[in-house]
Amino acid sequence: MTQCAGVGIHSAHPPTRRSTDYSQVVPGAALSDDDVERFIGDGVVLLRGAFPRELADECRQLLWAATGCDEHDRSTWTLPVIRIGGRADPPFAAAINTQRLHSAFDQLAGPGRWVPRSGIGTFPIRFPVDEAPGDDGWHIESTGADATGNPTVDPASRERLLLLLFLFSDVGTDDAPTRLRLGSHLHGARLLFKEAKPTDFFRAARELDSETQHLPEAVATGGAGDVWLCHPFVVHAAQRHRGGRVKFMAQPPLGGVYPIDPTRASADRSPVEEAVHRALSH
């Protein structure tokens, strides 16, 4: 299995040119056309410097306080992961509302098709302790629940046009970076659209884990202020922390004004929808 990180990521699907030039469609585009094509093929793209490192530092101090742990006393680091809910403090609101991020959202989800956010969450904060995290199975994110409360995954995915991985600390290969299977979103799209209705989360996770084990793997490393932009159907997993510094990350969804519709005319399909269209065409 190939692991790749940061700008060294090796695309599982080399970029092909679409008729739509997204660097021209979106003024001051954050992503190149090749970035967008790799997102369509791989399901992930790294946006470096998505928000200022100074904001990341400020947010990280607020998160330290929320953990109840002492940054300078490792004896207080007793759990492998502490989860903190959404935060809308001014630094968090500023971090998710930079012009650079909004440009990338327009490029991938489509201008006017995503719902602005006033905050960020949730935060799975991972500590370097000798204990399995217990949440490291391969899956795609749930987008709802059935009548009994069991989580489901909806092909329309209006709740999540993009899965966003916000790095609030520097994350290296030993710092429990999220694992991402490149091209797995194509398998996810085929499974969900074949069902054509919300699918049981756990069944989807089992089937997609089995179907995508052969795919190349990337790890979501980067610097504080970087954001990984992921297709909502990407198969991903947490992992045990093997480093020495605490990892601060958030994984908010970017909601949609409209559901994913791969039947739109080619020129009108967003890259999120284009990936699903290609998956269903093969």
CORHUSUL-V728861 format. One line per field, one symbol per residue. ss: DSSP state (h for helix, s for strand, l for the rest). psi: psi as a letter, one per 30 degrees, with the letter a starting at -180 (. if undefined). burial: I if it has 24 or more other C-alpha atoms within 12 Angstrom, else O. A space follows every 10 residues. Layout:
ss=???
psi=???
burial=???
//
This chain:
ss=llssshhhll llllllllll lhhhhlllll llhhhhhhhh hhlsssslll llhhhhhhhh hhhhhhhlll lllhhhllll ssssllsllh hhhhhlllhh hhhhhhhhhl lllsllllls llssssllll llllllllsl lllsslllll ssslllllll lsssssslll slllllllss sllhhhhhhh hhhhhlllss hhhhhhhhhh hhllllsssl lsllllssss sllllsslll llllllslss llsslsllll lllllhhhll hhhhhhhhhh ll
psi=kkkklbfgkj kfjkkkklfk jffeejkhkf kleeeeeeee efglkkjkhe lkeeeeeeee eeeeeffglk egjfffifkf kkkkakkgle eeeeeghlee eeeeeeeefk kgglkkkfak lljjkkkili kkfghglkll klgalafggk klkkfehffj fkkkjkjglk jaffhhkkkk jkfffeeeee eefeeglkkk eeeeeeeeee fgffllklki lalkflkkjk kfgkklkllk kgaflkkjll illjlkellk jfglkeffkl eeeeeeeeef f.
burial=OOIIIIOOII IIIOOOOOOO IIIOIIOOII IIIIIIIIII IIIIIIIIII IIIOIIIIII OIIIOOIOOO OOOOOOIOII IIIIOOIOOO IIOIIIIIOI IIIIIIIIII IOIIIIIOII IIIIIIIIIO OOIOOIIIII IIIIOOOOOO OIIIIIIIII IIIIIIIIII IIIIIIIIII IIIIIIIIII IIIOOOOIII IOOIIOIIIO OIIOIIIIII IIIIIIIIII IIIIIIIIII IIOOIIIIII IIIIIIOOII IIOOOOOIII IIIIIIIIIO OO
//
